[in-house]
Each structure stands twice: as C-alpha cells, then as structure tokens.
Amino acid sequence: MSARTRRQYIRRGQRPDGHRGSVQVAQRAAGAVEGAVRSAARPLAKYGFPYRKPTAPTSVTIPREPNRLGGNYDTEWARRPLATAVRGVLTEGPLRVAVKAVASPRISGLDRLSDLERQKEPPPVIFAPNHHSHLDTGVMIHAIPAVWRRELVVAAAADYFFDARWKAALSALTLNAIPIDRDATSRTTFDQLRDLIADGRSLIIYPEGGRSPDGWGQDFKGGAAYLSARTGAPIVPVHIDGTGEIFGKGASKLSPGRTTVLFGTPMTAADDENTRRFNERIEAAVTRLGDETLTDWWTASRNAASGLSPKLSGPEHNGWRRQWQLGEKRRLSTAGVRRRRARRWPDLG
C-alpha cells in the first residue's frame, strides 16, 4: 500500500486494515454518554422554579443580591440558646485554658466593680480597654466577672472579622461578636447596640478602633462615650498590658508571656457633659490605669493630678526615639519579666 493511500485512511479515521480508528470509537462513546444523560434528565425538564433557577428575559437587568457580609452580617442566630450554650462551653473550657497558657493574665481592680456586682440585678456595662493585639478579646473574656461574661457581646471590626462567611460565623459563635464600622457608627448599628444593652447584655468596645500599629496607643474615638451617654450604661475603663509583646500587629507567631488586666472605676457622663469631653475623660482614665500598671496606685494618682501621666500614644517623636522609649516602657511592664526585647539602636549610616 502506498503512502498516499495510508494517509487517506488515517484522515477518514480508519486504519489501513479497514477497522475503525480510535478517534471514531471515542466519538461514538462520547455520543452514547451524552444521550444517556439527556435521557436521564428528560423527566426533570418539566419542573421549573424552585427546582431550577428562574429564567429572565435578556432585556431585563437582574439586580445583584445584597451583600450579607461586613456590617450587613446577621448575628442574631449566635445569641440563641443553642449557640449560647456552645459558646459557654468554649469560653469556660478551651478559651480559658488557651489564655492561661499563652498570656498568663494577672487581674487587678475587680474590687472597683463590687458596687455594681453586688446589686440584685447587676446592670449592663461597657468595657473600654486599650487595644494592642487580637489576644485582647480572649484576655478580656477571661478577666471579666461571670455576672457580665455570660451575656457579653464584643464589638468587632466589620472589615476584618466579617469579610468572609466562615470568619464571620466563627467570630459570632465563639466571641458573640457583632460587626462595627471602624470609621463611623451608623444609625442601624447604634440601634442594635442600644437594643443589646436594653436586653441586659454588656459590651466590649475598643475606643481606639483598631490595634496599635507600633506598640503605642492611639487616640480614642467617641463611639463608646456616645453609646454610654445615650443608654445610661456605665463605662468601665480597662488597661491591658503585655499582649502586644505576645502577639502584636504584624507578628507572625506567638511569643507566650505574662499580661496584666487592670479594671478602673465605672464612669457615667455628667448631665452637662457632651460626648467629646466624656470621651476625653475615658481616655484619661485608661491612661492613668496604664501608669498604675507600671508603677503603683499612689504614683499614678499623683501623676494624674499633676497632669504628668505618660500618654498612651507615646512621646511626640518619630522613628527610633519612639522605639527606644517603648523598649524602656516594656522593661517596666509585666510582659518584660519573662521576655525582654533587644534595644534598637539608631542607624547612623
């Protein structure tokens, strides 16, 4: 057989010996499978919506489905009995063990809450701590007395903890977190927080709005002060020391150490006090607690009366001088007992 004749056989999908080629056999098999699938699906063709997605004319623009994440995520399911029971087991079991193992918190100032705690029905309060680490929430849940811990709600950043469905569900279930816009609190969010307080639930709100970027604190925002003034719920200032050393912003791994949680005296807004001044008082109270954490009650009180309390935001310097003074501060803190950072010397070129 000539080469030309063999090429003609191959183009027709046949072998030179006259049998069908492999290409044609594969085509027949694919056709048989397709026919079988069509035959199996033919009985379902008469069923429409809701068994199949509804159709729409090509001239009609179908609106996008609303976003159910971020600030729009519904967390009400996490406060139902079953979810509450699961969270209670997690809070009193694995979470408590993990916090003790990683942060080893020393809790002080609980006697300042005794007047509220001893009431027949302790009122809901707003805990306002400083914020250096994701560990702060776990440490706070561990430190807060049980009368408020059972009905505790955490205000969490909507753009971080609620940006994915799995992360939103995990935050709502384990922390009883609700999404909060860091930049501006909407009317819907305020109404939700007000309703939670009216139901007897206490809140953890970080007035700084986010974790410290460099180890020093940030200016307080007025959300917690505004909510307290409008609902009457007292603000409890709290200072957390040491979590930034263990797992600060930008850290890639945990470095277990010791922490301190110091509770302050509950505060309420005066009748003639606006939100801005009340917020300044809250920030000053947390600043004083920070000084007390590093010194003692008498020294912190004297510094506060003289206007000499070290600022949470650190010194008015840039670069290595802020880092240097941060190192000096950490040497005095509880976190520095177990682990001291190496000093950062200036780069002189």
N, C-alpha and C positions, 0 to 999 in steps of 0.2 A: 504494500500500500504506500502510495506516495505521500510526501509530507503535506502537500496541499489538501489531499483527501482527509488526512488525520486532523488538520486544523478545522475543516468544515464540521467534522463530527463533534469536536470539542465545543465549537460555537453553538451547536444545537443542543448542548448539554448531554450528549451521548458519548459513550466510549467507542472506540474503534471496533470492538467486538459486537456492537449492536445493542448492548444493555443500557438502561437508563443511567445517567451520571448522578453523582452525589448531590449536585446542585438541584436537580429536578426532584430528587427524593426529599430533600429538605423543604422545598417549596410545597410539596404535597402534604408533608407533615404539619407545616405551619397552617395551611389552609384547613386541615382537619381539626386542629386545636381551636382555631377561630370559629369554625362552625359549631363546635361543641359548646363554646362559651356563649355564643348567640342563642343557641337553643335553650341553654340553662337560664339565661336572663330574660327570655321572651315572656314568661309568665309575670315578671315584675314590671313590664313596660306599662301596664295599665294603671299602676299605682303612681300617684303623684305626691304632692306635699301632704303630710310632713315626712313621708318616707324618702323623698328626694328633694334636693334643693330647688326652690321655686324658680321658675324662669321669669325673665323680664324682657320687654321689647328693647331692641337695640337703641331706640330713640330716648329711652328713659335712663336718667343718670341715677344709679343706686347710691344712696348716701352711705358713708363709711360708718362702721359700727363704732359706738362710743368707746373711748379708752377706759378700761377698767383697772388700770394700774396707777401708780403715783398717788396723787391726792384723791383720786376717784375710787380707790380700792375700798370695798365694803368690809369692815372688820367686825360687824355685829355678831357674826357667827362665832367669833373667838370668845365672846362673853356669855355664851350659852352654857347650860350645866355640864354637858359632856366635855367641851373644850376647857372649861374652868377646872374640872376635876383632873384632866390630863395635865394641865399646866401646874396645878398644885403638887402633883407627884413629881414633876420635873423640877420645880422650884425647890422643894424641900429635900430632894434626893440628889440627882446628878449635878444640878447647878450649884448647890451648896458645897458639895464635895470639890467640884472643879474650882470654885472661887477660893476655898481654903487652901487648895494645893498650889494654885498659881499666884494668888495675891496676898494670902495670909493677913486679912484686914484686922486692924485694931480699931474698935469702935468706941467713940467717946461722945459725950454730950447728950446722951439719951435722957438724962435727968431733966434737961431743959424741955422735954416733951411730956413730962409726967403729968402736968396740969391738964393737958388735953387727953392724955391716955387714960387718966383715972375717971373721966366723965362716963356717965352711964351709957351714952352713945357717943363715942369719940367722933368729932366732926371730920369730914374730908379735908385734907390739906394738900398744898402744892409744894413739893420738894424741889428746890432750885440749887443744884450743885454746879460747880465748875466742871469743865469737860476737856479731858486730855486723851481719852482712849475709848475704844469700843468696850473695854472691860468695865467702864464706869457703871453701866447699867446693871451688869451682873453683881458688882460690888454693892451698889445701892439696894438692889432687891434683897441681897443677903443681910444688909445692915438695918433696913427699915423694920420697926417693930411689927409684930404679927397682926395687930389690930388694923393696920393700914396695908400691910403686904397682901392680904387676901383679896383686896379689892383695888389693886394698884394698876394703873394704866400708864404706859410710857409714851411720851410724845417723840416720835422718831422722824428723821428726815425722809420726806416722800421721795426725793430724787435718788436716794441711796438704798434704803431698806425696802422700797416698794416699786422698784424699777423692773422687776421680773416676778412672774407669778409664783415661782417656788420660794423666792426670797420673801415675798410679801406674806405668803401663807405661814412660813416658818417664823417670821417676826411676830405676826399676830398671835400665833398659837403659843409660842414659848415665852414671849415677853408681854403679851397683851398690848402690843404696840399699835398706835394709830398714826396715819400719815399726817405730817405737818409740813407746810411750805416754809422753808428757812427764811425767805426774803419778806414775805408778807402773809399775815394770817387772814384768810378770807372770812366772810360772814358765816359761811357754812361750817367751817372748821371751828370758829368760836362758838356757834350754837351747839355743835357736837360736844365740845369740851364743857360748856356750861351744863348741858344735859347730863353728862357723866358725873359732874360734881353734885348736881341735884339728886342723882341716884345714889349718892354716898360713896363714890369712888374717888380715891386720891390720885394725884398725878405726879410724874417726874417730868419736869421741863428743864432743859438746859438753856439758860438765858443767853449764853454765848452763841447759840445757833449752830455750832459745829465744833469739831475737835481742834485743839491748839495746833497750829502748823509748825511751831518752833519750840515748843516746851513752855512758853509763857502764855498767860491768859489773853482773852480778847474782851472788848467792850461788850457789856450786857445789852441785849435788846429788850424792848418793853413788853413783850407778849405775856410773860408770867405776871408782871405787875398789873397790866390791864385786866387780865382774867381774874386775879385776886380782888382787885378793886370792884369789879362788876358783880362778882358772885359772893364776896364776903369770906371766901376760903382763905385761911391764913397761909402765908408763905413761910416755909422752913428753910433758911439758908443752910447750905451744906458745903463743906470743903473736903475734896478727895485729894490725897497726896500719894504719889508713888505709881499710879497706873501708867503715866507717860513713860516712866522708866521701864516698865514691864512690856508694854506693847503700845507705843505711841504711834502717831500718824506717820505712815510711810515705813514702819517696821515690817520686816519680812518674817520674823519669828518671835516667839515668846521668850522672855528672859525672866523667869519666876523671881519674885522678890516680896517685900513687905509693903503694905499700904496702910494708910490711916484715913478713917472717915470721922469727921467731926461735925456734929449737928449744932446748929445755933438756936437762939430763942425765936419762937414763932413771931411773925410780923404781920400787921394789917395796915392798910392805908388809913391815914387820918382823914377827917371829914373834909378839910380844906386842902388836901394834898392831891396834886394831879399825878398822872401816870409817870411823867418824866422824873419828878422828884422822888416818887416811891421807888422807881427803878434804880435811881442813884443810891437810895438807902439800902436796897437789897445788895447791890454790888459792893457797897462799903461794908456790909455785914459779912459777906463771903470773904472780902479782903482781910478783915480783922480775924476771921477764923483761920485763914491761911497763915497769918502772922502767929496766931496762937499755936498752930500745929508745929511751927519751927521753934517757938520759944516757950512761953507759958501764959496763963490767963492774965496775970498781973502785967507783964511786959506788953502783951498785946493790947490790953485796955489802956495803958498809959500812952502807947504809940498812937492808938486811935483817937484819944482825947487831944493829943498834940498835933494830929494830922500828919504823923510820921510813919503810918503803916506802909510797908512795901507794897507797891502796886502789883496787882495780878498780871498786868500787861508787861511788867518788867521795866527796866530803865529806858530812858529816852536816847538810846544809842542804836547804832547799826552794826551788823557784821559780827566780828569776833568778840567785841566787848560784851554784847548781849549773851553770847555763848559762854564767855568766861564767867559772868555773874550768875548765869544759870547753873554752871557747874558748882560754884560756891554755894548756891542755894540748895542744890541737891546733896551736897556734903552734910548739910544740917538736917535733911529730911529723913523720914523713916526708910524710904527706899534706898538711901545711901548706906544704910547699916550693912546690908548684905552684899551690895554691889555698887562700887564707885566707878564712875566714868573717868576715863583719862581726860586731862585738861587739853583744850585745844589752843595751842599757841598761835599767835598771828603769823601769817605768811608774809615775811619781809622780803620775798623775792630772791 
